[in-house]
Each structure stands twice: as C-alpha cells, then as structure tokens.
Amino acid sequence: MYIEYFETISLVVILCSVFFGGIVKGSVGIGMSMFSVPLIAFILPPTKAMMLLCFPVIVTNFIQMDIKRGISNYRFFPMFITLFIGILVGGKLILSLDLKTISIIIALTIIIFTFINFLGLNLASLKPIYEKKLSIIIGFFSGVLGGISTFYAPPIITFLVSLNLEKENFIRTTATMYFLASIPLYSSLIYHGLGNFYDLLLSFVITGPALLGQYFGTKIRKRLSNTIFRKTILLILIIIGFSLLIKNL
C-alpha cells in the first residue's frame, strides 16, 4: 500500500510546489498554502493537498516565530486565543453550513478590506483598549471561518497590515498565528477523515524542500523595504480574495 500510494502521485510536482511555496513564505511570511495547494491539487484531491502541507506549515511557522528572541507579541495573545476557540466552533459547524456561500462571503470580505488598506486604512493610532477588543472579535470571526473553510488567516492579516506593523514584527506575529491555528485545524481535518498516516508521512518528507525554499525566501525578505513588503502582502491578499470568489461563483 505504501508503494502504491507513492506511485499514484508526481513527487516532482509536490516537491517543486512546496519549495517555491517556501520561498513565498520566507519572503513575506504568508502564502505557502495559497501557492502550493492549488498546484498539488492538479494531481491530488484538494483535501489531500491541504493535508500534505501539515508539517511544512507547522515547521516553517515555528521557525519564523523565532522564539529564541522571546514570545512574540503578547499584545495579540487574546486574538490568538479567540482564533483557537473559533476554529473549534467552526469545525462543529462545517457539516451544517453552505460552504459555497461562506466562501463567497470570505472572498468579498478580503477584497473589500484589502482595497481599503490600499486606500490608506491606518489603525495604528487606535487606543490599546479598542485595538484589543477589535482583535478579539476578529480572532473569533477568523477562527470560525477557518474551522468551516480553512481560510482563517486573511481577515487577521488584513487587520495586522492596517496596524502598520514593522516587517519582522509582522512576520513573527503571523507565524505565531499560523502555528497556533494549524494544530486544531489539522487535527479537525484528520478527525473528519480527511487525512491518514500516508498523508502525514509524505508531509514529513516534503518539509525539507519547504525549509530550503524558506531559507532563500528569507534572503529575499531582507532586501525588501517595509513599504514594498506591505504592498506585496496586500497584493497576495487581493489574489487570494479574487481566486476564492471566482472559484465559488
């Protein structure tokens, strides 16, 4: 069965997908799944493609958390907690909601708020108490969306961009979010029978190319100014939003 499993897929496509996904991840801190999953989905079912990213996502984000510098952004911990709770809630709702409608709502939300960011939305001047309350709401909302559709990151990323976080601070914050959210997310996929031992085994194997790509991507990021970095993030969000919208219309 092990041999048959590997004979049914193109390792070249998978390895290249996670390598270049790692470059994107290293460069801007997001986008590995957005880049890799659609390519792998040409040869495997989308749920299998998502499961193969399990270890690459967890490991690359753990590295970008850079915990040797200390825990990143206690400021956003309430948002991370409500994100975790929201994912669990969304996971229970996944079988009772119209996923196509939900996906369209998510896509429109991403597009609208990203365009607002392009026009100069700036929440950096928000008082800490209001920022905290808003982050808690956004965290839970994103978690529910993530539990239903796996698209939990874009609303939070849009929020973080609007706070004008410094480049490396943004990277560590989003990495913490992805790392913490990936545990209940992938656990939920496995619980609902969308992943198995062979998916996890191959996921572990392809973590190497993902890390190599991340290394080169980090080199690229160090050459980006904060302005170019922010615009790149917004461009990726726009691509995510329109891709999701077109897919579900």
Order of alpha helices (4+ residues) and beta strands (2+ residues): alpha-alpha-alpha-alpha-alpha-alpha-alpha-alpha-alpha-alpha-alpha-alpha-alpha
